[in-house]
Amino acid sequence: MSFVKRAGLSLLARRGRTLILLALFAVICTLVLGGFLVQRAAESAAEGAKQRVGTEATLQWDMEKAFAKGGFGGTLPDNARLGSAAADRLGRSELVTSHNYTLESGTVPVSAKPVAGVAPPAGLPAEMREDRMLPLLGVRDSTRLRDFRDGHFTLLSGRGIGAEDRDRDAVLVEERFAATNALSVGSRVTLGSAEGKNPREFEVVGVYRDPARSPETWAAPQMEPGNKLIVPLDAIGRLDPSERLDGGMRINEATYLLRDPSTLDRFRKQAEAAGLDLDVFKLDVNDKQYRQLVGPIQNVAAFATGTVWLVGLAGAAVIGLLIALWTRERRRELGVLLAVGERRWRLVAQQIVEVSVVAVLALGAAAAAAQAIAPGVADALVSREVADVPPPVPQQPGRATTEQAPAVAPIDRLNIDLRTRDLRNVALVGLAIVLATVVVPTGRIVRMQPRAILTKGE
């Protein structure tokens, strides 16, 4: 008789044991499959988070290291000056999705007056009373400024400053400055350098709002948030040629949005290849957003991985024990079959077929059960992890630094999707359990001679 047919008859004859084994296998497969589903969903969500926020790297001169070495006697050496040309070379890396750089400077308005919330007090020296210096920020792309990106600054009309404005004299003004000087999109305003030289006419391309309040007491125009003007970086060079450096412009810092947080080491090497001395410049990485997003799901993924291993090993042990006991009870059957000439490998194969049939049926039931149960379990696990995340500390408008990042809500839901790969992984786990639990106990018996099996006793 075919050992496959004999396996089928054995399963029918031992219905009770078959149902017990089926239920046990179904529970194990459901837990293992659910673990795989949650684990893969967490990995997918983490990958999506990388694409959503990336990691911001900020490159700037390392002032602390310079002062620790005794400073530079009040002057900066050439290698301590960061230029836009080198920053652009690094910005073209395949690891970078976008980049920006800034330069803080000053300007004296020729055809406009500063915003003054409070009149200067009596007795103030004339040079302070007549101070007209305004803060001027040169950028490559204003939309990449943290204050705009985080929603602290709001563009009210027009547009921001972009890379296409490099050769244009364009300016983005705050609404208080626009109201004081009756400016709107398309208006013209003449600005000069910090020394009041090289006056140039700038076109207002946009008006933005800074929620920071004006000082309640008199302050210099540079301290008034409404006086902050944003222009293309190269426009500062046209006002003050001394700011030019190596065919580009001097900059205070450059920021790069990396596609993947794990590529930081490669990015450092590319920075050195671009001619940037990382002993002089520091490369700060801010992956706070990424950690906020993926922190809870990484914990859930770790829990799911542990569940897969624990259930797999415990299930193999329990099933192995049951099959070993049931195989021991079938010693006489195996001994008789060997005595009538049945080959040993066919007896082992029969046991494998019996358990495999049960495992396949259990896998089918587990596929339906895991797909129904896993989403609820995943949401409950993620919700518990999210509840343990401390609330973000509010960030002051206009005070974004390299250590700060916009508060983002952590990922609190996982998309569970059953795929063929998941069933294949569980099938491989089941196959390993079948082979481990059947071959060992059955093999120990069939290695014996038929007479020894039949006479040794139950």
C-alpha positions as CSV (number, residue, x, y, z in Angstrom):
1,M,0.0,0.0,0.0
2,S,1.2,3.5,-0.8
3,F,2.6,5.2,2.3
4,V,0.6,8.3,1.3
5,K,-2.7,6.3,1.3
6,R,-1.7,4.7,4.6
7,A,-1.1,8.2,6.1
8,G,-4.6,9.3,5.1
9,L,-6.2,6.2,6.7
10,S,-4.1,6.8,9.8
11,L,-5.4,10.4,10.1
12,L,-9.0,9.3,9.7
13,A,-8.6,6.5,12.2
14,R,-7.1,8.8,14.8
15,R,-9.6,11.7,14.4
16,G,-9.2,12.9,18.0
17,R,-5.4,13.2,17.7
18,T,-5.7,14.8,14.3
19,L,-8.0,17.5,15.6
20,I,-5.8,18.2,18.6
21,L,-2.7,18.5,16.3
22,L,-4.7,20.6,13.8
23,A,-5.8,23.0,16.6
24,L,-2.3,23.3,18.0
25,F,-0.7,23.9,14.6
26,A,-3.4,26.4,13.7
27,V,-2.7,28.4,16.9
28,I,1.1,28.3,16.3
29,C,0.7,29.3,12.6
30,T,-1.7,32.1,13.5
31,L,0.7,33.6,16.0
32,V,3.8,33.2,13.8
33,L,2.0,34.6,10.8
34,G,0.6,37.5,12.8
35,G,4.1,38.2,14.0
36,F,5.4,38.3,10.4
37,L,2.6,40.6,9.3
38,V,3.2,43.1,12.1
39,Q,7.0,42.9,11.6
40,R,6.7,43.6,7.9
41,A,4.1,46.3,8.4
42,A,6.4,48.1,10.8
43,E,9.4,47.8,8.4
44,S,7.2,49.3,5.6
45,A,6.0,52.1,7.9
46,A,9.7,52.9,8.9
47,E,10.7,53.0,5.2
48,G,7.8,55.3,4.5
49,A,8.9,57.6,7.3
50,K,12.4,57.8,5.7
51,Q,10.8,59.1,2.5
52,R,8.5,61.4,4.5
53,V,11.0,63.3,6.7
54,G,14.4,62.0,5.9
55,T,17.3,63.2,8.1
56,E,18.6,66.8,8.2
57,A,22.4,67.3,8.3
58,T,23.7,70.8,9.1
59,L,27.2,71.8,8.0
60,Q,28.8,74.8,9.7
61,W,32.1,76.1,11.1
62,D,33.0,74.4,14.4
63,M,33.3,77.4,16.6
64,E,33.6,75.4,19.8
65,K,36.6,73.4,18.5
66,A,38.3,76.6,17.3
67,F,38.0,78.3,20.7
68,A,39.1,75.1,22.4
69,K,42.3,75.4,20.4
70,G,42.8,79.0,21.5
71,G,40.8,80.7,18.8
72,F,42.3,82.4,15.7
73,G,43.3,85.8,17.2
74,G,40.2,87.5,16.1
75,T,40.5,86.5,12.4
76,L,39.3,83.5,10.5
77,P,41.7,81.4,8.4
78,D,40.6,80.7,4.8
79,N,39.8,77.1,5.6
80,A,37.3,78.2,8.2
81,R,35.1,80.1,5.7
82,L,32.3,78.0,4.3
83,G,31.4,78.8,0.7
84,S,28.2,78.1,-1.4
85,A,30.3,76.5,-4.2
86,A,31.5,73.7,-2.0
87,A,28.0,73.4,-0.4
88,D,26.4,73.1,-3.9
89,R,28.9,70.3,-4.9
90,L,27.8,68.3,-1.9
91,G,24.1,69.1,-2.5
92,R,24.3,67.3,-5.9
93,S,24.9,64.0,-4.1
94,E,22.5,61.2,-4.8
95,L,22.1,60.8,-1.1
96,V,20.5,64.3,-0.8
97,T,16.9,65.1,-1.7
98,S,17.3,68.9,-1.2
99,H,19.7,71.4,0.3
100,N,19.7,75.0,1.5
101,Y,22.2,77.5,2.9
102,T,21.9,80.8,4.7
103,L,24.0,83.9,5.5
104,E,23.0,86.4,8.1
105,S,23.9,90.0,7.2
106,G,22.6,93.5,7.5
107,T,21.2,96.2,5.2
108,V,20.4,99.9,5.3
109,P,17.1,100.7,3.5
110,V,17.3,103.7,1.2
111,S,13.7,104.0,0.1
112,A,12.0,102.5,3.1
113,K,11.8,103.1,6.9
114,P,12.2,100.4,9.6
115,V,9.3,99.1,11.7
116,A,9.4,100.8,15.1
117,G,6.9,99.5,17.6
118,V,8.0,102.0,20.3
119,A,9.4,105.5,19.9
120,P,13.0,105.9,21.1
121,P,13.2,107.3,24.6
122,A,14.4,110.8,25.3
123,G,18.1,111.1,25.9
124,L,19.0,108.3,23.6
125,P,22.3,109.0,21.8
126,A,21.9,110.2,18.2
127,E,23.8,107.3,16.6
128,M,21.4,104.9,18.2
129,R,18.3,107.0,17.5
130,E,19.4,107.2,13.8
131,D,20.3,103.5,13.5
132,R,18.6,102.1,10.4
133,M,20.4,98.8,10.1
134,L,17.9,95.9,9.3
135,P,18.5,92.1,9.6
136,L,19.1,90.6,6.2
137,L,19.0,86.9,5.6
138,G,20.4,85.4,2.4
139,V,19.0,82.0,1.4
140,R,19.1,79.5,-1.5
141,D,15.5,78.5,-0.9
142,S,13.2,80.1,1.6
143,T,10.8,77.2,1.7
144,R,13.5,75.1,3.2
145,L,14.0,77.5,6.1
146,R,12.9,75.8,9.3
147,D,10.5,78.6,10.3
148,F,8.6,78.2,7.0
149,R,8.9,74.4,6.9
150,D,7.6,74.1,10.5
151,G,4.7,76.5,9.8
152,H,5.9,79.3,12.2
153,F,6.3,81.7,9.3
154,T,3.3,82.0,6.9
155,L,3.4,83.2,3.3
156,L,0.6,85.7,3.0
157,S,1.0,86.7,-0.6
158,G,3.3,86.2,-3.6
159,R,6.0,83.5,-3.4
160,G,9.2,82.6,-1.6
161,I,12.8,83.0,-2.6
162,G,14.0,80.0,-4.8
163,A,17.2,78.9,-6.5
164,E,15.9,80.4,-9.7
165,D,16.2,83.9,-8.0
166,R,20.0,83.6,-7.7
167,D,20.6,86.4,-10.3
168,R,17.6,88.5,-9.3
169,D,17.3,91.3,-6.8
170,A,14.2,89.9,-5.1
171,V,13.1,90.3,-1.5
172,L,10.6,88.7,0.8
173,V,9.3,91.1,3.5
174,E,7.4,90.7,6.7
175,E,3.8,92.1,6.8
176,R,4.7,94.8,9.3
177,F,7.5,96.1,7.1
178,A,5.1,95.9,4.1
179,A,2.4,97.9,6.0
180,T,4.8,100.5,7.3
181,N,6.1,101.2,3.8
182,A,2.9,100.5,1.8
183,L,4.6,97.6,-0.1
184,S,2.9,94.7,-1.8
185,V,3.9,92.0,-4.3
186,G,5.6,93.7,-7.3
187,S,6.6,96.9,-5.3
188,R,10.2,98.1,-5.4
189,V,12.4,98.9,-2.5
190,T,16.0,100.2,-2.5
191,L,18.5,98.6,-0.2
192,G,22.1,99.2,0.5
193,S,24.9,97.3,2.2
194,A,25.5,97.4,5.9
195,E,27.7,100.4,5.3
196,G,25.0,102.1,3.3
197,K,26.9,101.6,0.0
198,N,26.0,100.0,-3.4
199,P,22.2,100.8,-3.3
200,R,20.2,98.4,-5.4
201,E,16.5,98.2,-6.2
202,F,14.8,95.0,-5.1
203,E,11.4,93.7,-6.2
204,V,9.0,92.4,-3.5
205,V,8.1,88.9,-4.5
206,G,6.2,87.9,-1.4
207,V,4.9,89.0,2.0
208,Y,5.2,86.7,5.0
209,R,4.0,86.7,8.6
210,D,6.3,86.2,11.7
211,P,4.1,85.6,14.8
212,A,6.8,86.9,17.1
213,R,5.6,90.1,18.8
214,S,7.4,93.4,18.6
215,P,9.4,94.4,21.6
216,E,7.3,96.2,24.3
217,T,10.1,98.7,24.8
218,W,12.3,100.5,22.3
219,A,14.8,98.3,20.6
220,A,17.2,98.7,17.7
221,P,15.7,98.0,14.3
222,Q,17.7,94.7,14.1
223,M,15.8,93.4,17.1
224,E,12.3,94.1,15.6
225,P,11.1,90.8,14.0
226,G,9.0,92.8,11.4
227,N,12.2,94.2,9.9
228,K,13.7,90.9,8.8
229,L,14.2,90.8,5.0
230,I,14.9,87.6,3.1
231,V,16.8,87.8,-0.2
232,P,18.7,85.4,-2.5
233,L,22.1,84.7,-1.2
234,D,23.9,86.1,-4.2
235,A,22.0,89.4,-3.8
236,I,24.0,90.0,-0.6
237,G,27.2,89.6,-2.6
238,R,25.9,92.3,-5.0
239,L,25.4,94.6,-2.1
240,D,28.6,93.7,-0.4
241,P,31.3,92.1,-2.7
242,S,33.4,91.2,0.3
243,E,31.0,88.4,1.1
244,R,32.0,86.6,-2.1
245,L,34.2,83.5,-1.7
246,D,35.7,81.0,-4.2
247,G,33.4,81.8,-7.1
248,G,30.4,81.7,-4.8
249,M,29.2,83.3,-1.5
250,R,30.3,82.9,2.1
251,I,27.6,81.2,4.1
252,N,26.9,80.6,7.8
253,E,25.6,77.1,7.4
254,A,24.3,74.6,4.9
255,T,21.5,72.1,5.5
256,Y,21.0,68.8,3.6
257,L,18.0,66.6,3.7
258,L,19.2,63.0,3.4
259,R,17.0,60.3,1.8
260,D,18.0,57.7,4.4
261,P,19.3,58.2,7.9
262,S,21.6,55.1,7.4
263,T,23.6,56.9,4.7
264,L,25.2,59.4,7.1
265,D,28.7,57.8,7.0
266,R,28.7,57.8,3.2
267,F,27.6,61.5,3.3
268,R,30.5,62.4,5.6
269,K,32.9,60.8,3.1
270,Q,31.3,62.7,0.2
271,A,31.7,65.9,2.2
272,E,35.4,65.3,2.6
273,A,35.6,64.5,-1.1
274,A,33.9,67.8,-1.9
275,G,36.8,69.6,-0.2
276,L,35.3,70.2,3.2
277,D,37.6,69.7,6.2
278,L,35.5,68.0,8.9
279,D,38.2,68.9,11.4
280,V,37.2,72.5,10.8
281,F,33.5,72.1,10.0
282,K,31.1,70.1,12.1
283,L,28.3,68.0,10.5
284,D,25.4,67.9,12.9
285,V,22.6,65.4,12.2
286,N,19.1,66.0,13.3
287,D,17.0,62.8,13.0
288,K,14.6,63.8,15.8
289,Q,11.6,63.7,13.4
290,Y,12.5,60.3,12.2
291,R,12.9,59.0,15.7
292,Q,9.6,60.5,16.7
293,L,7.9,58.8,13.8
294,V,9.4,55.3,14.0
295,G,10.2,55.0,17.7
296,P,6.9,53.3,18.6
297,I,6.8,51.0,15.6
298,Q,10.4,49.9,16.1
299,N,9.4,48.7,19.6
300,V,6.4,46.9,18.1
301,A,8.6,45.3,15.4
302,A,11.0,44.1,18.1
303,F,8.0,42.6,20.0
304,A,6.7,40.9,16.9
305,T,10.1,39.4,16.2
306,G,10.4,38.1,19.7
307,T,6.9,36.6,19.4
308,V,7.8,34.8,16.2
309,W,10.9,33.2,17.8
310,L,9.2,32.4,21.1
311,V,6.1,30.9,19.5
312,G,8.1,29.0,17.0
313,L,10.5,27.4,19.5
314,A,7.7,26.8,22.1
315,G,5.4,25.4,19.4
316,A,8.2,23.1,18.1
317,A,8.8,21.8,21.6
318,V,5.1,21.1,22.4
319,I,4.4,19.5,19.0
320,G,7.6,17.5,19.2
321,L,6.6,16.2,22.7
322,L,3.1,15.2,21.5
323,I,4.4,13.5,18.3
324,A,7.1,11.7,20.3
325,L,4.5,10.3,22.7
326,W,2.1,9.3,19.9
327,T,5.0,7.7,17.9
328,R,5.9,5.7,21.0
329,E,2.4,4.4,21.1
330,R,2.7,3.3,17.5
331,R,5.8,1.3,18.1
332,R,4.0,-2.0,17.4
333,E,2.5,-0.7,14.2
334,L,6.0,0.4,13.0
335,G,7.5,-2.9,14.1
336,V,4.9,-4.9,12.2
337,L,5.4,-2.9,9.0
338,L,9.1,-3.3,9.2
339,A,8.7,-7.1,9.8
340,V,6.6,-7.5,6.6
341,G,9.3,-5.7,4.5
342,E,8.3,-2.1,4.6
343,R,11.3,0.2,4.0
344,R,12.4,2.5,6.8
345,W,12.4,5.7,4.8
346,R,8.8,5.0,3.8
347,L,7.7,4.8,7.4
348,V,9.4,8.1,8.2
349,A,7.8,9.6,5.0
350,Q,4.4,8.4,6.2
351,Q,4.8,10.3,9.5
352,I,6.0,13.4,7.7
353,V,3.0,13.3,5.3
354,E,0.5,12.9,8.2
355,V,1.9,15.9,10.1
356,S,2.4,17.9,6.9
357,V,-1.3,17.5,5.9
358,V,-2.4,18.7,9.3
359,A,0.1,21.7,9.0
360,V,-1.2,22.7,5.6
361,L,-4.8,22.7,6.8
362,A,-3.7,24.7,9.8
363,L,-1.9,27.2,7.6
364,G,-5.0,27.8,5.6
365,A,-7.0,28.5,8.8
366,A,-4.2,30.7,10.2
367,A,-4.1,32.8,7.0
368,A,-7.7,33.8,7.5
369,A,-7.4,34.2,11.3
370,A,-4.2,36.2,11.3
371,Q,-5.5,38.7,8.7
372,A,-8.5,39.3,10.8
373,I,-6.7,39.5,14.2
374,A,-3.4,41.1,13.3
375,P,-4.7,44.7,12.6
376,G,-6.4,45.0,15.9
377,V,-3.4,43.5,17.8
378,A,-1.0,45.8,15.9
379,D,-3.1,48.9,16.6
380,A,-3.3,48.0,20.3
381,L,0.5,47.5,20.5
382,V,1.3,50.8,18.7
383,S,-1.3,52.7,20.8
384,R,0.4,51.5,23.9
385,E,3.8,52.6,22.7
386,V,2.5,55.9,21.5
387,A,1.0,56.6,24.9
388,D,4.5,56.3,26.4
389,V,5.9,58.9,24.1
390,P,6.3,62.3,25.9
391,P,4.5,65.2,24.3
392,P,6.7,67.5,22.1
393,V,8.0,70.7,23.7
394,P,6.5,73.7,22.0
395,Q,9.1,75.5,19.9
396,Q,9.4,79.3,20.0
397,P,8.7,80.9,16.6
398,G,11.8,82.1,14.8
399,R,14.1,80.2,17.1
400,A,14.7,77.0,15.1
401,T,18.2,75.6,15.5
402,T,20.0,72.5,14.3
403,E,18.9,70.6,17.5
404,Q,15.2,71.5,17.0
405,A,12.7,69.9,14.6
406,P,9.0,70.4,14.1
407,A,6.9,68.3,16.4
408,V,5.5,65.4,14.4
409,A,2.9,62.8,15.5
410,P,4.4,59.3,15.8
411,I,3.0,56.6,13.5
412,D,0.1,55.2,15.4
413,R,-1.4,52.8,12.8
414,L,0.1,50.0,10.7
415,N,-1.2,48.8,7.4
416,I,-1.5,45.0,7.6
417,D,-1.5,43.3,4.3
418,L,-1.1,39.5,3.8
419,R,1.2,38.6,1.0
420,T,2.5,35.3,-0.5
421,R,5.9,36.0,1.1
422,D,4.3,35.9,4.5
423,L,2.7,32.5,3.9
424,R,5.9,31.2,2.5
425,N,7.8,32.3,5.6
426,V,5.3,30.6,7.9
427,A,5.3,27.5,5.7
428,L,9.1,27.3,6.1
429,V,8.7,27.6,9.8
430,G,6.1,24.9,9.8
431,L,8.2,22.6,7.6
432,A,11.1,23.1,10.0
433,I,8.9,22.1,12.9
434,V,7.5,19.1,11.0
435,L,10.9,17.8,10.1
436,A,12.4,18.4,13.6
437,T,9.5,16.8,15.4
438,V,8.9,13.8,13.2
439,V,12.3,12.6,11.9
440,V,14.0,12.4,15.3
441,P,11.5,10.3,17.3
442,T,10.4,8.2,14.3
443,G,14.0,7.7,13.1
444,R,15.1,6.4,16.5
445,I,12.4,3.7,16.4
446,V,12.8,2.5,12.7
447,R,16.6,2.2,13.2
448,M,15.9,-0.8,15.4
449,Q,15.3,-4.3,14.2
450,P,11.6,-5.4,13.9
451,R,12.1,-8.1,16.6
452,A,13.6,-5.6,19.0
453,I,10.8,-3.1,18.4
454,L,8.1,-5.8,19.0
455,T,9.7,-7.4,22.0
456,K,11.1,-4.4,23.9
457,G,7.6,-3.5,25.1
458,E,5.4,-0.5,25.0
